[in-house]
Structures are given as C-alpha cells and as structure tokens.
Amino acid sequence: RIGRTRRKREIKDSDDGSGSINKDGSSENISYSGAMNDMATNIRGHANELHAKNINNKKSDIFGMNSDSDTTINTANESKRQTYQLESPEKNNNNNNDIAYPNTPDEAATKDTPHPVSGLNCADHGGPTNPKVIEEMIFWSDIPSDSDYVSPMYDPNAKEEKYLTFEPDQGGWNNIRMAMETALLMSHAMGRTLVLPPEQRMYLIDKMNGEQKTMFGFQDFFHLDAISIEHKGFKILRTEEFLEKEGVTGGLKNKETGSVMFPPKNRTNWDGPDRQTLFQYLREVGMTPEWESWDCALAIPQSRDDEAIDDLNNTLHSIMDGSYGKPVPTVEEFTGNPTPVNASMAERMREMLADRKELCIYDKPLQNSKLIHLKVHNGVRLLTHFYAFIFFADWKQDLWSKRFVRDHLRYVDEIICAAARVVEAVREHAILKNATNTEGIYDAMHVRRGDFQFPPTQLPADELYDLSKRNLEQ
C-alpha cells in the first residue's frame, strides 16, 4: 500500500539565487530541476567559513553569525528584509539546549539573519571539520520570504485557537517520521497549532543499555522550536503546554455530550509508557477523521469560503463521471507523463486521484472543530508521504509545502554531522584502496534488513557482497 506509484516533484529555487518567492508561496521560475541555486551556495560558503573558525559563541552556533558582528549571509539580490520579533517572551525560556533564542528585544533575530537550520555546524558535534565534507551534506536552502507564507485556512481573527494532535505511527522510525511530516504539513495547511506527542519509546531506537536515552520526542530529531518561531501563522506546542492551556482550564469538551472534559487526573505531563490513556482522552474531545490515504486524498481548499469547497466537489464529480472530458485517471496514465506543477486544479486533481475515487475535503465541519486528533487505530494510520496524500487547490501552496519540508524539516546538526563523519571515513577508505581515486568515490548499498521478518531473507553482509560484486567496480 505504501508502494503506491507517486512521483515526487523536485523543486528548484529561482535561478538567479535571489530567492524571489512571492508572498503567496509561488516561485517566479517554474523550472524544477532540483539544482541548488547561487543563494544556497552563498549560504554554504558562509556557514563553512564560520565552522572553520570553530566559533563557540552560542548565538553564532544558532544564527550563523557572531553576536558582535553584523555579518550576514549574502543573497544574490542583497535585499534588506524587515526585522521580526519573537512571538512572546515565554518562547525564549525553553529547555532545549540545542537551540538558543534572543532573550531581549534588542537581540531579536532579523530576517537578514539565517534561520537556525540554514547552515550546518559540526564543530560542536565531533566534526567533521573539512568544509567540503560539510558542504556536500547540505541539501536545503534558505529562502527567508517562505517564512512569511500563511495558509489560506489560517484565520488571524478567529475567536479561539484551533489545534491538531496526532498519535505517532507504531512502526519503525521511517514510518514514524513519514507520518509526522504529514501531520505537520496538515496542521500548517489547516491553519492549526500542531501539538507534539509526549516523549515515548520508539521501535528499534529504544534499546536499553543504560548508556543512552530511551524516551524520545520529535524535537530530539528536528528543529521544531525554530520552525514554530520563524513561520507566521504557525505554532507548535508540546503536549504539556497544550493541556495546561486548554485541558485543565476546561477548554476541551466531550464531542458526544458537549460537557467539559478534563485530562485524566488533571495530568499534563504524559512523557512515558502510558500514553494510550492520553490518546483515548484526545479521541473523546477531538474530531477523529479516519482518512485512508489509499482511498482518498486530503483536499485543502484555496480559501475558507463555501465556494472553495463547492469548487473541489464539483471538479471531483466532473472527473469521476466523465463530464470533464477525460477518462477516469489511473496511475499508468501519469507514469513518465507527470502533470505540470502549475497546471489547472482539475488537471492536478486528476493526477492525485489516479486509482482513487474520493477526496477527503477539509470542509466546514472540520474547519470549525476546535481539535482534530489523528489516531492510529484498527488499521487507520498515515502511512504515506505528504506529497502523495495532501492535495492543495492552490498549486503555489503545494509548491511551498515541498520547500518547507526540504528546507526546515531536516535533522538536527548532531545527526547530520554523524552521517558526515561516516561519509568522510568511507571516502578516506576508498582512497586508501585505490590511490588514483583521489576524490574517494564509492558505491553504497541501502540494505533494509528489517523489511523482511523471515530469517532466510536476512542475508549476512558477505553473502550480500558476493551477490552484488559483479555489478560493482573493483
């Protein structure tokens, strides 16, 4: 089911390196080759210069600049961007040692300052120190104007804040990460505050040897605090913060009876193994849509107006009943024949519907619900990539979402630097094996041993090599 044929559009930033992304989320260049632009190159060069100096100042580590310097990353257009303030002083008093934010208005970050995930700092994480090795690990770009994009579903004048909570997938890490990405994109698309699940044990990365952490939250892996602060119209809370704000204050009601429902024992901290009690509570106070990604695509209207929902429904019906003038779409139709990213809504919908029959539209009942809770229960799970499940009526929002994940939802430096050390070691080994291989070029295989649970399919490394070596250069 997760092998469904879906292509991932690659996104290219503006060719001149200016990062000329319109406030509506669009790019003025529609040539998506996936190449990195000049601005990304400038970011890398500046970041590597800082890393080489082994700057220890915490503000330097986070924002990529000296606290006593106005040095900034140079973009091709050298445009001056406006200062932005942090949303509230409370956000500065975080306990995350990996991220430090300004504590006074005078130190507030400016949009001339790269966001905390724009560069890569390995100096504090055991290396590597080779700028070339660090540079090749950076696949993301810094597009400051993307932080200004606000979903059309976000209502700044809403009478109450709306939330999205979710239960982590119960599979391996890649499934957990994939479902989290989808939930995060959904919360932004819906204009909702994302509530992160409490820390918990995660399958295969919770080995208890007395030497490492065994309970994890997504903030252990991603720069989620930075994402929340940097993007307008988008907030991220931890479960404890959410329950303190809405749960114990009587802000949540049983969806069946309408009566106020407090958290079990008025507890707010649910880090640990008994999270199912919390999830059952959230299922009772939140709307719990059972979206099956194989059967339907989640459709986000281009506005909060009723007409936007009607437009989605009418387009769907015309595609499925044949009145649109083309046959019911299948995956085969689009294999090797992708729809242009800026095509009409109907054409893009046909591609997303391929071998599906329905849209799960973010309609008025869902929009008006204070809390949407995504559960993992009886086969219901978000076991899909966000770009194969979420359909945006506005193609520019679709494009923004892909840039958002690429540029912001990446692993923390400590993890990427560990991978960089592996790459560096393998390159050095390749050079030692062949002196003419001065660049350390090597072949790599991704061996997914855990995909097959039967022992006969789990081949030892030597046998895997013997079966593959005829296809590898010696």
N, C-alpha and C positions, 0 to 999 in steps of 0.2 A: 504493500500500500504506500510505503514511503518512497518506492521506486518510481512513482508516477512521473511520466516524462514532462518536465517543465524546464524551460530554458531560463537561465539567469542572465538578465540583461547586464552588460557591463557598462559602466558609467564613466564618461570622460569629462573632466573639468574643462573650462574654457581654454582654448589653445594658446591664448596669449599669456596665460599664467595669472591673469588678473583676478580670477575667481569671480567673474561677473555673473553672479547668480541673483536673479530678480527676487524681490521680497515675497513674491507669490510661490517661490520654490523652484522656478524654472531656470534652465540654463539657456543662454542665448546661442549656444552651439549644440547642434543635435547630431554630432558625430561621436558615437560611443565606442571607441576602440579600447578603452580601459587603460590607455597610456597615462603616465603621471605627467603633470604639467610643470611649467617653469616654477610656479609658486611652490609646489611640493619640493622641487629641487632646492630652492632657496631655504625652505624650512629645514630640510635635511642638513644642508651645509651649515646653517646657523646652529642647529642642535649639536652637530658633531664638533663644532668649534668649542661649544660650552662643555661638552663631555670631555674633550681633550684637556681642558683646563682643570677638570676634576673639581668643579665648584661645589662647595659643601653647604653654602647658604641654602636654607630650606626654600626660600622664595625663588631662588634661582632654579632649584631642582623642579619645582612645580610649574612655574610660568616660563621657564626657558630664558630668563634674563636676570642680571644682577639687581639686587634690591637698591643699590646706589647708582644705578645706571639707567638711562632711558633707551638703551639699546633694544631694538625690536626686530622681529623677522621682517625682512624686506619682501614685499609683494611687487609684482611687475607694474601695477598701476600706482603704487606708493600712495594709495588713498588714505586719507585721515578718517578714522572711524570714531564715533561718539563714545564717551565714557558711559559705562553702565555700572549700577550699584548692585550689590548683593541684595537679595530679597529681604532678608531680615537678619538681625544680629544673632538670633538663635542658631542660624545655619553655620555660624563661624565657630561655635562651641562644639565641634564634632570630636568624636573619639577615634577617628580614623587616622592612624599615624602615617598613612601613605599619602594623604592629601592635606595640605595646609592652605588655608584661605586668609586673605587680609582680615585683620581684626578691627581696623578703624576705617572710617570713610576716606581718610587721606591715602590709605593704602589700597583702596578698591581697584580691582583689575580694570583695565581698559581694553577696548577691542583692538587696540594696537598690540596687545599682549596675546600671545598664542594661548589657546586653551591648554589645560594640563595634559591632554593626551596628544598634543600636536607633534612633539618630538619623542625621543627615546633616550632615557638616562640610565645607563648601565653602570655608572661609576659607583653607585651605592648598592649595587646588587651583584658584586663579584665579577664584573666585566661581562663581555669583552671590552677592551679599550680601543681596538682597531676601528677607526671611523668607517672604513669600507665595509666591515662586517656589520656594523650597526646600521649603516645606510641601507644595505640590502634587505634588512628586516622590516623597514618602514614601508607599508603598503597604503597608508592612509594619507589624507590631505587635510590642510587647514583652510576651511572656507568660512571666514567669520560671518558673512551675511546669512549663512544657513541657520545660525542661532536665532535669527530674527523671525524665522518662519513659524507661523502659528496655524494649527489645523482649523479649517472652517467649522469644525464641530465645537471648538472651544468658545465658551461664552464668558467674556470677562465681567459681564453684568449679572451673572447667574446668582440667584438668591442663596443657593447652597452649593458647597463643593461636591463634586461627584468623583467616585473612586472606582478603581479596578483592582481586585485582588485575584490571586491565582495560586493553584497548587502545583508545585514542581512535578515534572514528569518522574515516574518511578523507575525509568530505565537507566542506562549508562549515561556518562557525562555528556556525550554529544546530543543525545535526545533531550537531556535536561537543558542544555544551552540553547538548543533549537527552539524549544517551547518557550523559554524565557524571552528570546528575541521576538517571537511572535506576540507574546503578551505585552512586551514593552512597546512595540510598534502599534498594537491595538490601542493601548492606553493613550498614546500621543494622538493617534488618528481620531479617537473619540473625544478628545479634549478632557480626559480624566486624569486624576492623580494616580500614579502607579504605587501600589503598596507591595513592598517586597516581602516574601515569606520569611518566617523566622529561620534562624540558623538550624541546620539539621544534618544528620549523616547522609552522605550521598554514595550511591552504589559504586564500589570499586575504588573510591578515593577516601575511604573512611577506615583504612586499616589501623588497628590499634596496636602500636608498638611502644607506646609510652614516650615517643620522641617527637610526635607531630600532632597538630590539631586534627580533630576528628569530626567536629561540627563546623559546617560551612554555610555562609550566606553568599549571595551573588556579588556583594560588594567586596568579597575576598578575591574575586577574579576580574571584575570590571570597574571602570571609573564612574560608578553610578552617581556618587555625590557631585562630581564635576558636571555630569550631564544634566542633573537637576538644576544646578545653579546657572548654567550657561544658556539654557534654552527658554525663551519666552513662552508663556502659556503651557509649561510642562513642569510638573513637580513629582518628586519621588519621595516616599516616606517609608520608614521601617514599620513593621507590624506594631511594635510597641508604641511608636508615635501616633499611629492611626487609632489604636484602641484608646489611648489616653485622650485623644481629641474627640472621637466620636463614640467609642464603646461605653466607657464608664460614665460619660456625661449624658447618656440617654439619647444619643443621636441616631442610633440604629434600631429598626423596628422589624418584628417578625413579618415576613412578606405575606403570610397567610392571614394572620389575625390583626395586623396593624398595631399591635401593642409593643411598647418599648421592651427591648431585649438586651440585657447586659451580658458582657462576656462571662463565661463560666468562672464562678468565684471572683468575679471582677478582676481577673488576672490580665495583665497587659504584656508581660514578658513570656513568650512561648518558645524561646530557644530550647531545643532539646528533643527527646524522642516522642513526646506525647502530643504531637501537632495535630493528630486526627481529631481530637476534641475541639481544637480551634477551627479546623476546616469544617466540621459539622455545624458549628455556630455560624460561620460565614455563609454556608449554604442556606441557612434558615433566614438570615437577614438580607441576603443579596439575591438579585436575579441571576439564575444559573442557566444560561443558554447552553444547549447540548449541540454544539456545532460539530459536524463530522466533515473534516476537510476533504474527504474523498467524494462526498456527495454534493457539497455546496461550496461556494466562495463567499467570504465575508465582504459585503459591498459597503463602502463608505461614501455617502452622498457628498456632492460638492458644496452643499450648504445645509443649514438647518430648516430650510423651507419645505413645506409639504410637496411642492412641485419637484424638488430634487429627488424625493423618494418615488414619486409617480414616474419620473423620467427613467429611473432604474427599472422599475417594474414593467413599464411599457416596452422598454428596449429588450428586456429579458423575454417577454412574451412574443415579441416580433421575431426574435432569433429562434425560439423554440417551435413556434407554429409555422415557420417558413415564410411569413409575410415580409420579413426583412429582405428576401430575395436570394438568400444563400442557403445551402443545406445545413442541417444541424451539425455543429462543429465537432470534430474528432481530433485526437492528439496527432494522428497521422497527417492531417491537413497542414499542421504547423511545424512538423519535423523538417528542419532545414529550410523553413519558409516562415521566419518569425514576423510578427506584425510590428510595424514601426512604433517606436515608443511614444510618439506624439500623434498617433492615429486617432480617429474618432472614438468616442466612448463605445459605440456599438462594435467596431472592429476589435478593439482591445477586449471588450467583454466576450466576444466570440472565442478569442484565444483562451481566455481564462476559464470559460465554460467547457472547453473541449473535454468530452466524455463525462461532463457533469450535466445536471438538469436544473439546478436551482441556484439562487442567490440567497444568502443569509444576510438580509439588509439590516443595517443599523438604523432601525425605524424609530418612530416617536416613542412607543413604549420602552424601548431600550434606552433611548436618549434621555427620557425623563426619570429613569431609575437612578436612585442615589448611588447604589452599589451594584456593580456587576462582578460576580465571582465565577471564575473559570475553574471548574472542578475536574479531577481525574477520578473517574468512577465508571465501572461497568463498561470498559472499552472506550469511554469518552476521554480523549486526550488530544492535545495539539501537537501531534507527531507529524509536523510538516514545516517546511521553510516558509517564512512570512511572505516571500515574493510569489509563492505558489498558492497562497490562500487568501491574502487580503487584496481586494480589487478596489482601486480608487477611481471614482468617476472623473476626477481631475488628474490628467496624466502628469502634471507638474508635481502634485503631491506624491504620486507613485515614484517619480524620479528622486525627489527629496528623501523619501524613506530609505532608498537604497544607499544614497550618500551618507545618510545619518548612521546606518549600521556600519558601513565601511569605515567612516572617519571617527566615530565616537565609541561604538560598542566593541572595543577591542580589549585584549587582555592587558592587565597592569604590567608595568615595566618589568617587575621581578620575574614574571612568567616568560615574557618575550626575550628577556636577556638570557634566561636559562636555555631557551631554544637557540639563541645566537651562539652561545658557548658550544653547543653541540655541533652547529654548522661549522664553526671555526675549527673545532677539533677534527671533524671529518675532512675538511679541506686540507688541513695540515697532514693528515694521514695519507690522503690521495697524492700529495706532492712527494711525500717520502717514498711511496710505492713507485712513482714514475717522475723522475726529475724533469722530464720535458713537459709535464703537466703543471706548468708554473702557476696556473690560476686555481688549481685544486678542484677541477671539475670532477663530479662524481655522480654515480647513479644511486637512486634511493627507491626503496620499495615501501609502500604502506601496507603492512601486514596486520589485518584486523582479526586477530586470533579469537576475540570474544564473539564474533558474529556467528560462529558455528559451535554449538554447545556439545557436539558429539566428539569424543576423543579421537576417532580416526581422522577427523578433518583438521586436527590441530597438529600440523607438521612441525618438527624441530627445525631450527634455523639451517642446519647443514643440509637437510633434505630440500628445503625451500630454495637454497642456493643452487644445489645440483640441478633442480628442475628449471631454474631460470638462467643459469650462467651462459647458455648458448645464445641468449638474446642480449647479453651484456658485453660491452667492450672490455677486454682484459687490460 
